[in-house]
Amino acid sequence: MNLLRAQAYSYSKRNIREYYGLLNLDEGCSADDVRESFRKLAKQYHPDGGSSTADSATFIRIEEAYRKVLSHVIEQTNARL
């Protein structure tokens, strides 16, 4: 593996860990766990939710994390099949 590829892999691995952390999940969780965590956090941070913790910037980060982690979980599941 060349250096550039190794750095990109390390960067993406670090990012995916951060995304799992934003959703309060551990690697190896199920797609249902990802969806459940996202729904809970969306209710808490969605700007139209009326919550005292509503924050559009945080919601956008959580939504991005949801998409990335769900894709990662589905990739991992398909790789095991």
N, C-alpha and C positions, 0 to 999 in steps of 0.2 A: 504494500500500500504506500503510495507516495505521500509526502509530507502534507501537501494541500488537502488531499482526501482525508488523511488522518485528522487534520485540524477541523475540517468540516464535520466529520463524524463526531468528534469530541464536542464541538459547539452544539450540534443538534441533540446529542445525548444530554448535555447540560440543560438545554432549553426544555426538553421533554420532562426532565425532572422538575423544573420550575413550574411547568404547566400542571403536573400532578400535584405539586404543593399548593398551587392556587385553588385547586378543587378539593384540597384536603384528602387526597387519595394516595395509595401506595401503588407502585408498579405491580402488575399481576392482578389488578382488580378486574371485575367484569364490566361489560358494556352497560349493564343495568345499574351498577354502582356509579358509573360516570354520569348517566342520565339523572339518577336520583340526587347526586351531589349538585349537578348543575341546576336542577329545579329548585332545590333548597336555596342555593346562593342567588339565583335569579330573583326569587321572591324577596330576598333581603336587599339586593342592590339595584334592581331595575328602577330606572328613573321615574317610571309611571306607576310604580307599585305602591306609592304612598307610605313607604317605610321611612323611619327616621334615619336609616342608614343608606338610603337610596343615593347612588353615585354613578353617573353615566360612565366616567372613565374606568372605574372599577368593574362595572358591568361589561364594558367592551373587552377588558382583559380576561374576564371570566368566560365570556362567550368564545374568545379566541382559544383559550385553554381547553374549553369543552370540545371544540372542533378538532384540535390537534390530538388530544388524549383519546377521544373516541376513535379517530382514525388509527392511532397507534395500537389501541386495544384490538381493533378489528384486524389489523395487519398481523399482530402477534397470534391471534386466534387462528387466522387462515394459515399462518406459517406452521402451526402445530398439526394441521390436518393433513 
